[in-house]
Amino acid sequence: MTGTIHSVLEELLRSAKDEKDKGDRFERLVGAYLRTDPVWADRFSDVWLWMQWPDRQGKPDTGIDLVARERETGDLTAVQCKFFSPDHTLQKQDIDSFFTASGKEPFRSRLIVSTNDNWSKHAEDALKDQQIPVTRLRFQDLDESSVDWSQFSITAPDDLRLKGPKELRPHQIDALSWAAPATTGGSTITGYTVTATPGGHTCTTSALTCTVTGLTNGVAYIFAVRATNIVGTGIASAASASIIVGTPSAPRTLAVTFPAAGTAKVTWVAPATLGSSAVSAYQVRWSSNGGVTWSAWVSTKLVLSTTPTALAKAHAYEIQVRAINTSGAGIDASKTFTQTL
């Protein structure tokens, strides 16, 4: 077992017999990732290694490592996998053969997966004005995905697992916990009922904590508790402080400027409603084909902007931004723009 994508890659590197074996192992890992991560598994119905693609027609590997089929359209995406050290700068010649091989029928889109996020200017420029759009899946995307890298085993590299649901945070538990009554009425307490206002949602328990479900995201609630014994149910406790539940509302006021050729700067304002806790990060994703397909979600941490490069002049793009807190991902904010430079 390993812990993070860093340690997974280190284990692949240690176990590889040579450079070809290292590349083959990474391609298998990426294929498993695209079939497992919810964003990509929702997009692709099939993912094949190049040599296993049914329509390869005997063609040798000249730059395409994987082929994926779009679930909604049936279109094909060519995938290249680059296993470099994190400090390596990817050069244009590293991807030339992939562009040549994937720049023709039957491919409608392209995806480059690399373990290093540094690209040379010539490599970045090569992405511009491509007839067949190119998406980059970065090391950071792998690191921040829903895949549980701690479950990876070198003996079963195609068997990836998703992270389990998050445990209830301590501040959420405290919000619905209480002390037993000072007076029990002469009989043992047999249970408690918590009621949320507004809405009247309840939970019943014999413990001193419980979770009320069915609440509406972004709504402020107060909670009161009643104790029950063999005689009946007692009076309600004093109401709790007001608590806003759930994920954040959508980021506001998306704006786009164009600081340089092929570059856009997208800014936004924090959500009006934070939900159950403060925003811990923002995520963005892109579409270059009217929302038919999307890039992976990419974190900007707490920065209220992102500056994508390698955009094609006069091409229309759509960006979505969402805020994350301890309850999960909030509502998307979306903006469409045309690159002017």
N, C-alpha and C positions, 0 to 999 in steps of 0.2 A: 504494500500500500504506500502511496505517496500523498503529499499534502496539497500542493498548489500546481498550477501549470508550469511554474519554474522547475519544480522537482520532477514533474512528468517528463519535461524535455531533457533534463539532465539524465534521467534514467534511460530514455531513448538513446541519448548520445553514448552513454557508457555501454549499452548492450549492443550497439551497432557493430557489425563486423568490418564495414568499410563505408565510404561515402554513399555508394548506391544503396546499401542496406539502410543507412540512416535516412535517406530520402524516402525509401519505400515505407519505412515504419511511420514517418511523419505523414505521408499521404494516407495511410490507413487510419491514423489518428484523426486527421481532418475529415475524412469520409464519415467516421463514426460521430464526430462532433456535429456535422451538418445533418445527420439523421437523428440526433438526440436533442440538441439545443432547441427549445420551443420556437424561437424566431425562425430558424432555418428549416426545422422539421415541418413547420406550417407552410413554408414557401415551397419546399421541394418534396415531390412524391417519391423520387428515386435518386440515388446517388451511387455512381459506379466508379471504380478505379478504371483508368483508361483502357487497360488490357482486358477488362471485364465488360466494357460497354458493348451491348449487343449489336450496335450499328457501326462498329469500328471498321468493319470490312477489311481486316488484315493490315490496316495502316499502322506503322510503327509509332512509338512515343517520340514526338518531335517538339514537345513543350507543354502539351496538355496533360495534366496529371489525373484529373477527375472530370466526370461529366455528370451534370445534375439536370433533372427534368422539373420544370415549373409545374406546380400542382394545378393551378388554375388554367393555364394556357397550353400546357404541353411543350412550350418552348424549351430549348436546351441552353444551359449555361456551361461554359468552359471554365475550369478551375485550375489554377496553378498554385503549388505549395512550395514555399521557400523557407528552408530550415537554416537560418543563419544565427550567429551569435548576436546577442542584443545590441552590441556596440558596432556591428557591421553596418555600413551605409550601402543600401541597395542601389546598384548602378543600372543604367538603361540597358546595357548588354545582358543583364541578368534576366530581363523580361522580353527581349526582342523576339526570341524564337516562339514564345507564347503568343505574342501579338500576331505573328505571321500565321501560326497554326490555327488560331481561333478567329481570325479576321475574315472568315468566309462561312458559307453555309455548312452546317445547319444551325450555327450558333447565333443566339439573339442577345446574349449578355455574357459578361466575363467577371470572374471573381479571382482576386489574388490574395492568398493567405500567406502572411509572412511573420516570422518570429522576431523581426526587428522593425521598429517603427520609423527608422531614419531612412529617407530616400534622397538621392541626389537630385539636383535641379533638373538634370536631363531626364531622369526617370520620372519626375513629377510632370515635366513638360510632355512626355510621351503619352500621358493619360488624356491630354487635351484634344478636343476636336475628333475624338474617336467615333466612327459611325456606330460601332457596337459598344454600348456603355460598359464601363469598368467600375467595379466596386472593390474597395480594399477592406479586408478583414484583418485587423491589426492584432498584435500581441495583447494589447490592452483589452480588446474585445473578448479574446479567449479567457483572459484572467478574470474578467468581471461577468462572465456568463453564468447561466443557471446550472451548468455541469458541475457535479461534485468531483473535483479532481482528486480528492482524498480517497476515492473508491477505485481509482485507476490501478490496473494490474498489468504488468508487462507480459504476463502469460495469456491475457485476454484483452488485447488492445482495442478490439472492436466493441467491447462491452462497456459503454459509458453509462453512468447513472446521473440523474438530476438530484440537486439538493432537495432535502425534505422541507416541509413547511417550517417557517420560523417559529421558534418557541415564543410564547407570550412574554413580552418584555416586563421587567419589574414594575415600571410605572403604570402599565396597564393592569397588572395584578393588584397593586395598591389601590387603584381607583375603585375596585369592586371588592374590597376586603373591609372587615369590620371587627369589632370586639363583641363578645357575648354580652347580653343584658346584665345589668347589675343585680336585678331581681328576676327570678325565673317563675314566680307565681306559685312556688311550691311543687312544681313538677319539672322533670327533665325536658330541656329543649329538644324537640325532635326534628326541627328543620327551620330553614329561613327562606323567605321569598324576597327577591330584589325586583323593584319596579322602576322602569325608566320613564321619564317624562321629558318631552311629549311622546306619544305613541303607545304607551302602556306595555311595552315589551317586558317580559319577566324571565327570571331564571330561579329555579328552586334547588336547594342544596342542604345537606346536613353539615357541611363544612363552614368555615368562616370566610370563604371567598367563592366567587362564581363568575361566569362570563355571560353577559347578555348578548344574544345574537339578533340579527334582523334589523339593526340600527341603520340609519341613513347617513351616508358619507357626508361630512361637512356640517352636520347638524349638532348644535349644542344640547346636551342632555344633563339632567340632574337625576340622582338615584336615591331611593329610600329603601330601607330594609324593615321587614316585619318578622318577628320570631313566632314560632308555633310550638305549643306543647299539647298535652292530652286534652286540655280544657278548650283550646282554640287558638286563634291568631291574635297577637297583641297589636298595640298601636305602632304606627310607623316611626322610624327613627327620624331625626332631623335630616333634611335633604343634604346631599353632598354638594360640593362646589360644582359649578357648571363645567362640563368637559366636552370638548369638540372631538368627535370620533373620526377615524378613517384616514384616507390618503389625501394629499393636497389637492386643491383646485388647480385649474390650468394656469401655467405661467401667462403673464399679460404683456401686451404692447410689443409684440414681435416686430422688429424693424431690421431692414437690410441696407447696408451700404457696400460700395465696391472700391476698396482701397487700392487695388492693383489689378492688372489683367489676369483673368482666370481665378480671381479671388473675391470672395464675398465675406462680409462680417455681419453675423446675425446676433442681435442683442434682444434681451427680454427683461421683464420686471418680475420680481418674485410673486407667487400666487397670493391672492387676497386672503385665502383661507388655508392654513397650514395643516389642518387635520389633527391627528392624535399627538403629533410631535413636530419638532422643527424639521425643515428640509435638510437632508443629509447629502444630497447630490442632485444634479440635473443630468438628463440624458437627451441626446438628439439623434435623429436618423434622417436619411435623405431618400428621395425618389427622383429619378431623372426621366421617368416615363409615365407621368401622370398618376402615380400611386399604384401602378400595377405591381411593381416590385419595390422593395425597400432595402436599404443597407441595414446592417446590424445596429442596435442601439449602442451609442458611444457616450461615456460619461465625460462631463466637463467639470466634475467635482462640484464646487460651490460657485464656480465662475459663471456669471450671467451673460456669457457670449461664447460664440464659436466662430472660427475663421477657416472654412474649408477652402482648399486650393484645387487646381487642375479642373476648373469648371469651364465648359465650352461657351464661348461668346454667343449671345442671342438664343441660348438654349434655356428652356423653362425648367425650373427645379421646384420641388416642394420639400419643406422641412417641417418636422414635428419635434416639439420640445415637451418634456414632462418632468415633473418634480418627484423626488423619492423621499419617503420618510420611513419610520420603523414599521408602518402598516403596509408599505408596498409602493407601487407606482401610481401616480395620480393621473388626472385627466390630461390628454394631449392638447397642446396648442399647435395650430398649423398655419403655415404661410406659404404661398406660392409666389415666386419671383422669376424674372428673366435676367440672366447674367448680361450686363451691358458692356463690360470691358473684355 
